[in-house]
Amino acid sequence: MSEGDLMNPAAVCSPVEDLQGDARWMTQHERFVQECKDAEPEVLFLGDSMIQLMQQHEVWKDLFSPLHALNFGLAGDTTCNVLWRIKNGELKNIQPKVVVLWVGTNNHQHTAEQVSGGVKAITQFLIAQLPHAKIIILGLLPRGERPNPLREKNATVNELLRSWVPQLGSAVHFLDLSKEFVHSDGTVSKRDMFDFLHLTAAGYQTLSKPLYDLLLHILEETTAETLT
């Protein structure tokens, strides 16, 4: 980790503070660690509620579950929380061929540059721990029905991600589908995002087709490399 990363608060791993006192976040993390001992996933989905809620929709059952996928999404997670989780057992005993990473929209206390650096820190740790895996970083989606500062921030994060992902080599891919959810008048439809943040079934359909196609392409390439 570079000196810049050490100074970046979005790249400092930390668990979620148990403000409610029910230990739900830590319990879910411990369940994920246990799943690592029992499963042999080919694809690992890692991130916040956008990942977590995916498994509540048909796209998970129809597209991703058949790929032998694990879903390690936790609502509200920031880059700091995801980094803590993968440094505390959520990668042990598994060797996925692909990791899908989607996190950053909850980093409200951080700048776009810091959020991008947090995603980069996670990616670099994944590369170090899973040197044979490919990584897909999903771009942050627009927030709010109409243009607003948080939406602009997420767009800036995506621009920064797009700028540094090629530096990490051919194993890391960036998939930005944010434009698919903004209409010509700048609005986001409740048909795609029921609360103008989280995706509906239709929204997940829009996202999942290109993601699934990319996953299949990478998995086929990985199989071909193994056979040669």
N, C-alpha and C positions, 0 to 999 in steps of 0.2 A: 504494500500500500504506500502510495507516494505521500510526500509531506502535505500536498494539497488535500489529499483524502483525509489525512489525520486531522486537519483543521476543519473539515466539513462535518457539521452536526448531523447531516442526513446520511452520513456513512459511518456513524457510531452505532454499533449494535446495542439494542436494549429491548427487554421484554415489555409488554404492556402492563402498566400499573393497574393493579386490581382494585379500582375505586369502588366497585359495587360489593366486593367482598365474597363473590361466589366462585372465584377461581376458574371461570369458564374458559378464558383464553389459555391458561396454562394446561387445563385438562385437555383441551383440543390439541395443543402442541404435543402433549404426552401421548395422545392417541396416534398422532402422525408418526411419532418416533416408534411406536409399537408396530404400526403398519409397515414401516421400513424393514422390520424383522420378519414379517410374514409374507410380503409381496415381492414380486419381481417385475416392476413396471418397465414398459418400454418408453412411456412418456410420463413426465412429471409436470403437473400444472402447479405453479407457485405464485402466490400473490395475496391480494386482498379480497373484498367481497365480490368484485367483478369475476374473479376466478371461482370463489366459493359458490356463488349462486348459479353458475353454469350447470352444475350437476343437478339442479332442480328442474331443468328443462329437457325437452326431448332430444336436443342436439347432443347432450352428453351420452344418453343411452344409445342413440342412433349412430353417432359419429366417433366420439372419443373413447367411450368405455370399451368398444371392441378393439381399440389399439393398445389395450392393457395399460390404461392410464390411472394414475393416482392424482387426487385433487387435494392439494395442501393450501387452500385458500382460507384466509381468516378475515372476517369483516373488520374494517377499521384499521387494518395494518398499514404501517408506513414502511419506507425502505429500512428504517432502523429495526423494526420488529421482524421483518423477513430475514434480514441479515443475522439477527440474534437466533432465529429459529434454525437456520441452516448451519449455524456454527455450534448448535447445541442438539445435534442428533437427527435432524430431519433428512440428512443425506447418508447416514450410516447404513451399510449393508445393501445399498441399491446401486445399480448401474444403468440408469435410463439412457436410452439412445438420444432422446430429445428432452430438453427442459423448456417449457413455455413460461415466461416470466412476465407478470403484469402487475405493476405496483407503482405508486407515486402520487396518485390523485388525492390521497389523504394527508400528504405532507404539507399541511396548511401553514406550519410555522417556518417553512424553508423556502428559499428562493428557487426559481427555475433551475439555475445553475447548480445549486446544492442538490436538488432532487435528481437531476441528471447524474451528478456525481455519486449519489446514493445508489442509483440503478447500476452504474458502472462498477461500484464496489461489490455489489451482489454478483454481477456477471463475472468479474475477475475471480471471486471466490469459487463460483461454480466451475469455472475453467480449471482452477487449481485442483479442486476436489474430484471433478468428473472430466478428466482430460480427453476422454473419447466421446463425450456427449456433444451434440449440437444444441445451440440455444436460440430460441425465438423470443425476442423482446417485442411485446405488443405496445404500440403507441397509446398514450393516454387519450381518452375520448373527451369530447366537449362536455362541459357542465352548464346547466341552466338552460331555460327555454330560449333566452335571447343572449346576444353577446354581452360578456361581463368580464371583469378582471381575472377571475379564476379560469375561465375558458382561454383567455389570452395566455395565462401562465402555462396551462397544459400544452398549448400549441408551441410555446417557446421550448418547453421540455422536449417535445417531439423533435423540434429542429436541432436541438443539442444532441439528442440521441442519434439522430440521423448522421450527424457530423462525426461522431467518434466510433460508431459501430464498425465501420470498415477498417479501422485501425486494429481491431481485435482479430482479424483474419476471417477466413471463409466459414469457420464453425459457428459464427454468430450472425443471426439474421434479424432485421428490423422490419416489422409489419405494422404500418400505420394506416388504420382504416377510419380515422376520425372524420374525414371528409364525407364518408358515406352517411353520416348522421346529421349533417347540416344542410338545410334546404337553401334555395337560392336567395330567400329573404333573410337568411341568417338565423332562422329558428330551428329548434330541435323539436321533433314530434313526440307527444306522449305515447304514440303507437310504438315508438322505438325505445323510449325511456319513460317509464311510468311516473317517476319522480324527477325527471330531467337529470338523472345521474345513473341510476341502475337500469339495466337493459330488461326489456320485456322478452317474451318468447320470440317475437318478430325481430327484435333487435339482435338477439343471440343468433338467429338464423342468418342475418346480414353479416355478422362478424364471423360465424363459424365456417361458412363455405370456403372463403379464401384461406383461412387458417388451416382447415382440414386438408385442402389441396397442397399447401406448403408442407404440412406434416407428412403427408403421403410421399411427396417428392423426396424429402429428407430421409425418411425411413427406407425408401427404395434405394437411394444412393448409398445409405449405410449398409444395407444388405449386400449390394454389389461390391462395395469395398471389402466386406468381410470375405466374400467368395473369391476375390482376386488375390 
